[in-house]
Amino acid sequence: FAFTPLLPSVTCGTVEPRSVVEPIRRILEKKGGDFKFWEAECFKIDPANKKIHCRSNMGTNLDGNGEFLVDYDYLVVAVGARSNTFNTPGVTENCHFLKEVEDAQKIRRSVMDCFEKASLPYLNEEERKKNLHFVVVGGGPTGVEFAAELHDFVTEDLSKLYPSIQHLVKISLIEAADHILTMFDKRITNFAEDKFGRDGIDVKTGYKVVKVSKDAITMQNPATGDITVPYGMAVWSTGIGTRPFVVDFMKQIGQANRRVLATDEWLRVRECDDVYAVGDCATINQRRVM
């Protein structure tokens, strides 16, 4: 079990990865009682027969694919969500996400690689600048917090280790809306934008990323048209999308035109008996109260 709000801090070593994770078996052990835990992926729900189809990616069964069926009386779906790429070409191949502990560790390694690459003797100034251009796509809480953590990491720690190239570092935050942190109070938005301005973080609002290649990001703005910017590392945190098996389940129960599972006030999935849903994979439809 990973505590996701602290993941941006793991990317720069402010918090160690083992401080934000807890083994599920240990949680169950503390609770006592008759629990079974299986590390597997559910890839299909069969509400008519009250079964879920699971797949283990570790061992294999006799068929060799690690698949098994689980019967249920009541089912709780709490699978959260995944990073939403909006089908932008090149994102999955070239960008880092920030959803799991492994993602945070990959980002940390990638930041160090960029600095090491930029230190090599045969690179010219332009290539060094490209390697030290860190792009964060998405001006929500995760993107903003990661950009701030990265800035602190660069100014407080890496500047001592790489004094000759620290002046070439550039951090850009790209957001399609007119402001960052739009889900919060206006004062928080203004404070964050002013602070980033003072810290030298380049906040590009009103820009929509349309394509990501191995070493450049292409973005669109109504005023400037398409612009392409070279980068060393990119982190994509533009919000969340529904997981594929939840989409399939929604089609089965007649909720295909929705973004997430609809439940009533008691978290029961609409048009479906004995299935409950909680968290980012669902939304509560309140009844109108006279």
Secondary structure, 3 states (H helix, E strand, C coil): CECHHHHHHHCCCCCCHHHCECCHHHHHHHHCCCCCCCCCEEEEEECCCCEEEEECCCCCCCCCCCEEEEECCCEEECCCCEECCCCCCCHHHHCECCCCHHHHHHHHHHHHHHHHHHHCCCCCHHHHHHHCEEEEECCCHHHHHHHHHHHHHHHHHHHHHCCCCHHHCEEEEEECCCCCCCCCCHHHHHHHHHHHHHHCCEEEECCEEEEECCCEEEEEECCCEEEEEECCEEEECCCEECCHHHHHHHHHCCCCCCCCEEECCCCEECCCCCEEECHHHEEECCCCCC
